[in-house]
Amino acid sequence: MTGRSFVVVGAGIIGCMVARLLADADPDAQITVLDRDLAGSGVTRRSAGLFLARGSSPRTKRMSAFSHAYYANLKASHPHLPIFPVDATAVTDGEADLSAFGYLSDLAAPTELADWSKGSPVSSGGSVRRERAWRIGGCHYADVYGVTQAIAELARPRARFAEGVAVTGLSIGRAGVTLHCGTGEHLTADQVVIAPGAWLAAPAWRDLVSPLGLRIKKIVAMHIEQRPDPADEVTLFDSQDAFLLPVHHRGHWLFSYARTEWDVDPDQLTGGLSAADVDEARACLRRCAPSLVDAAASGRVCADAYSPLREPVISLLEGTQERVVFAGGAGGSGYRFAPAIAAHVASVLSEGATDDHQYV
């Protein structure tokens, strides 16, 4: 792969991670990262950043384990990074067994709590309805925007970042892939990585990406304006696909739940929360932590791409002479899977590898 040229389109956590791992894999590579906005300004900036050592399939379990090790090493090498360990308790309804939720036995090491009388760390009044509870290890949360800025800094000067530069067209020729930019500039590279997050419908790559069957889903998280205590932990409501996270570095709680609105336009989500967003969040809170319902009045909204298998997609796109790779479809888990996605992309570009075992 020595001396080849690459363009990464999209400077979110996945795109920046791809740039860094490409630079590590080939010290002589010429790498350019393009984004129509500032690095980390899309879904990345609105991410809850919760890392759980789990996966819904053998493949995503491997990816989760890889990313867990990567972030642990990254934090050890750069202690200033906004990556924060957090204790966790998972609760499920009825007789649900935690094994159904894919926690990694070695990293998460789930241990059932015989008498979980503490309830939610938000309230000592037993506000959380629960049936069974487990202690979960291997968790952390991050300021994903801050981590992305740090990854971009580490990639420089090996990678050139061109922010505020939109890609308006893409063509394949003998010399490589030519990207036409809104600034009037034309860039030609040996290979291109498309990491667009929720922006699948951009005309430059819409037709190339369409066969992957990805869809865009709305993502909403509510802010609970109560300051967490230093020892407070995350509570995972796995049966509800929701969690309560103490965001210590911002001084509030975050409630994430599964919003069920599909095929949204990410550019139309700049107006803030809708009444339907708040209603659905409060309905979920009534099942999880009813005392917090009235406190859920603000938050964050974005969107992300989901694949048919609900797993990240790393794919050489048809009709591009194996020159264009798509990386994304992480379904709101871009931070958790970014290192594994980037490692797989690097293996595809260096060896044409498509087997996920290449990076495990």
N, C-alpha and C positions, 0 to 999 in steps of 0.2 A: 504493500500500500504506500510505499515511500514516495514522497514528493507529489502526491495527487492533490487535487483541489476539490473542496467540498463546500457546499452552501447549506446551512441549516435555516429553514424558514419557520420562525416561531421561537421567541425567546422567553417562553415560560420555563417552569422547572424542568420539563422534559427536554426542551430544545437546548437550554444552557448545559444540562447534564450531558447531552449528546456531544456538544462542542468540547466539553472538558475531556470526556473519555476518548473522543477521536484524537485530540491533541496528545493524550497520554499514549495512545496506541501507535501514533506515527509522528514523531518529532519534526519531520520534514513536511508534513501536510500543510496546505494552504486552506484555512478555514475561515469562512465568513458567516456570521449570524445576522439574519434580517428579521425585523419585526416592524409592523406598521405603527406600533406604539412603543413605549419604553419597556425595557426588559421586565418581565414579571407583572405586567399591568393587567392581564386578563384574568382567567380563572385562578391563576396562581395567587394573585393578590387577595382573593376572597376565600382561599382555602382554609379550612379549619386546621389542617396540618396534623391531624391525629394519626400516629403510626401504631398499628396493631400487628402483631406477629401472627398472621393468619392468611388463609387463602381459600377460595371456594373450589379449587381443583388442584390436582398434583402440580400442574404448571404454575399456578399463582402462588402456591405454597413455596415452591422453589424460588420464585421471584421475590416473595416477601422475605425469605431467609437471606437471599443475596443482598437485598436492600438494607435489611437490618444490620448486617455486618459492615456494609459500606458506610452507613451513617455513623455507626459506632466508631469506626476508624477515622472518619472525617472529623467528628467531634473531638476525638483524642488528639488529632493533629492540629486542630484549630479550636481551642476551647472557647473562644469568644463567640462562636456561632450560636444563633438563637434556637438551639435545640434543647428541650427541657424534659428530663425524665419525669414520668408521672405514674403513680400507683393507679391500679384499676380494679374495679369490681364489675363482673358481668352478671346480669340478672336475666332470668327467662321466665316465661309464663308457664304455669301448669307443670306438666311432667316433661317438658322439653329438655333434651339432653344437649349439653354444650358441644359435644362432638359434631353436631350438625352445623356448627358455625365455623368450623375449619381452623381452630386455633392450633398452632404448632406446638406439639407436646414438649419439645426440648426448650424452646424459647419462651413461649407463653406459660408453660407448665401450669395449666389450670388446676386449682385445688378447691374442691367444694367446701363452702363454709357451712358447718352444721347449724350454727346459731348466729345469723347475721342480724343483730338487733340494732346496729347503728343506724340503719336507714340511709337516706341520702346525706352526703356531706353538706348539702345546701341547707338542710333543715334538721334539727334535732327532734322534730315533732313527728317523725315517722311519715313523711310526706310521700315517700316512694312506695308504690304498690309492687310487691315482689312475691315470687313463689320459691325460686331457688337462686342461689348466688354462689359465685366462684371468685377466688382471687386469681388475677391474671398478671403475668409478668411480661417483660420485654416491650413495654409501652413507652412512648414519648410523644410530645407534640412539638411543633415548630412554628415559628413565624416564617412561613414558606416564602413570602416576599423577601425577607431578609436573607434567608438561606440562598435564594436564587441570585440575589445581588452578589453574595460571596462567591458562589460558583462561577458567575460571570467574571468576577475579578480574578479568580484563580485561572480561568481559561485565557485571560489576557496575559501577555500580548500575543500568545500563540494563535488566538482567534481574534479576528476583527469584528467588532459589533457595529452594525449600522441600524440605529433605532429611528423610528419615524419614517421608515422606508417600506412601502407596501409593494407586494409583488402583484403585478397586473396581468402577467402572461408568462407562459412557460412553453418552450419548444425544444424538441430533441433533434440533434443533428450529429454529423460525424465528429465534430469537435467536442461534443458533450451536450450538456443541458444549458440552455440560455434562459435566464430569467429577466423579464422586462419589468422595470420598476416604475412606480409613480413619479419618481424624481427625474425620469428620463434616462437613467443609467441602465446599461445592459451588462449583466454578469454571466459569464460562462464558466461552468465547473464540470469536472469529471462526473460527479454524482451529487445528488441533492437529497436532503432529508426534509420531508414535510411534517412538521409537528404543530398543527394549527389549533390544538385544543378544540373548542366548540365551533370554530370557524371553518366548518367543512364545506360550506356553500360558496366560498370565494371562487369567482370565475376561473382563476388561473389553474385550479386543481379539482374543481367540483366534479367534472366528468371522470377524472382518473380515480377519485376516491369513491365515487358512487357504488361501484361493484362490491365494496366491502360491507355494505349493508348497515352502516353506522347510523344511529339516530341521536338527536340532541334532546337532553332532558334538563328541565329546570332544577336548580339546586338552591335550597334555602336553609339558612341557619339563623336562629333567633339569639339575641343578646339578652341576658338576664342581668340587670344592673344591680348586682349584689357583689361585694368584694369577697373573693375566696380567701380562706385562711391558708397559710403556707402548707399545711399538711393535707389539704383537701385533695381528693382524687377524682378521676373520671369514673362515671357510672355508665356502663354499657347496657342498654336495653335491647338485647339482641333479638328478642321476639318481635320487637316493634321497629327494628332497623333504625335505632335512634341512640343518641348518647348525650350526656351532660358533661361538659369539659370545663374545668377551672382554668381560665386563661389568665394565669398569674401576671404575666408581663404587661397585660392591658388592664387588669383590675376588674374583670367581670367574668360571668359564666357564659358559655355558648351551648345552645341546645340545637343539635342537628337532627333532622328527621327526613324521611323519604317523601319528597314532594312528587306528586304523580301527574305532572304536566309535561307532555312530550312534544317534540317537533317544534321547539321554540326557536326564535331568532335571537342569538345572543346580543345583537346590536339593539334590540328592543327592550332590554332589561335594565336600562340605565335610569329608569324612573323610580327605583326603589321598590319596596315591598308592596304587594297588592293586598286588598282585604282578604282575598281567597288564600294567599300565603299565610297570613296571620291566623285565619280561621282553622286551616288545616294543621298548623303548628300547635295551636291551643287544643285541638281535638286529640292530638297525639300526647300532649303534656297531661291531659286529664287521665290518660291511661298510665302514664309513667310517674309523674310528679305533680299531682293536682294542685298543691299549694302554690305552684309557680305560674299557673295559668295567666293570672292578671299581670304578672311581671314581664310576660313575653309580648313586647310592643314594638321592638326595633330589631334590626339585624342586618343580614347581608344576603344578596341574591346574585346568582350567576347561572351558568349552564355548562354542561360538559357532554362529550361524545361517549356513547355507550355502544359496545359491539353486540352482535346477536348472542354470543356466548358469555357476555358480561366479563370478558377478559381483555387485557390490552392487546392491541394489534400492532405487529411489526411486519410489514409486508412490502416486497418489491412490487411496484404497481405495473399492471399490464399496459403494454403499449409504450413503455418508456425505455426499452432495450436494457432493462435491469439497471437503469441509472437513477431511478427515483424511488426512495423508500418512504413509506408512511409509518409514522410512529405516534400512537395515541390510542383513543378509545378506552381510556383507563377508567371511565365511569365514576368520576369524582375521587379517584384514588391515585391521581398523577404523582403526588408527592411520595406516596408509599412505594410505588412501582418505578419511579423515575430512574434510579441507578440500574435496575435490572433491564429496563427498556433500553437505556443508553448502551449498556454492555452488549445487548443483543444486536442493536443497530451497528455498533462497531464491528461485531463479528460478521454481520451480513456484508458490510462494505469492504472488509478486509479479505473475506474468504468466500463470500456468497453463501454463508451458512444460514440455514433456516431452522435448524434444530435448537430448541431452547436449552438443551444440555450443554451447548457450547459455553455458556457463561456460569454454569453451576459446578 
